Amino acid sequence: MSRFTRSAQGDLIDFELLAIKAQLAAAPKPKTVEQRKAAIDAKDGVKTDVKPDLAMEMFAVSNAAAATSAGKQIKKK
């Protein structure tokens, strides 16, 4: 199976790269980064209650859907 998949618009999608990026985004950040982010968000009035588990779950569902649709072949008439 190819590492890349074509989207409906013809763009190449690398699901392995997306998985790596999601893992990096979900990794815990150092305390100084968290403190700086909290200070900036407090100054801007932004609430930071985004759950990384939800993002990973959404990625898993989209990955499963892509794998399912990749298994189906479109028949030309």
C-alpha positions in Angstrom: 0.0 0.0 0.0 1.2 3.4 -0.9 2.3 5.9 1.9 0.3 8.6 0.1 -3.4 8.8 -0.7 -5.1 11.2 -3.1 -7.9 13.4 -1.9 -11.0 14.0 -3.9 -9.4 17.1 -5.2 -6.3 15.2 -6.3 -3.9 16.4 -3.5 -1.5 13.9 -2.0 -2.1 13.2 1.7 0.5 11.5 3.9 -1.4 10.0 6.8 1.8 8.8 8.5 3.1 12.5 8.6 -0.3 13.6 10.0 -0.1 10.9 12.7 3.4 12.1 13.7 2.2 15.7 13.8 -0.8 14.8 16.0 1.5 12.9 18.4 3.8 15.8 18.7 0.9 18.2 19.3 -0.5 15.9 22.0 2.9 15.5 23.8 3.2 17.4 27.0 4.9 20.8 26.8 7.6 22.0 29.2 6.3 24.1 32.2 7.9 27.3 30.8 6.0 27.0 27.5 2.7 26.3 29.4 3.2 29.3 31.7 4.1 31.6 28.8 1.0 30.3 26.8 -1.3 30.8 29.8 0.0 34.3 30.3 -0.5 35.2 26.7 -4.0 33.7 26.7 -5.0 35.4 29.9 -3.8 38.7 28.4 -5.8 38.1 25.2 -8.9 36.7 27.2 -8.7 33.3 25.5 -10.0 30.2 27.2 -7.7 27.2 26.9 -9.9 24.2 27.4 -9.1 22.2 24.3 -8.7 18.5 24.9 -5.9 16.8 22.9 -7.6 13.4 23.4 -10.6 14.6 21.3 -8.3 15.7 18.5 -6.6 12.3 18.5 -10.0 10.6 18.4 -11.1 12.7 15.5 -7.8 11.9 13.7 -8.3 8.1 14.3 -11.9 8.3 12.9 -10.8 10.1 9.8 -7.9 7.7 9.3 -10.2 4.7 9.6 -12.6 6.3 7.1 -9.8 7.0 4.6 -8.6 3.4 5.0 -12.1 2.1 4.3 -12.6 4.3 1.3 -9.1 3.4 0.0 -10.2 -0.3 0.0 -13.1 0.5 -2.3 -12.4 0.9 -5.9 -14.5 3.1 -8.1 -15.8 1.3 -11.2 -15.9 3.2 -14.5 -18.9 2.7 -16.7 
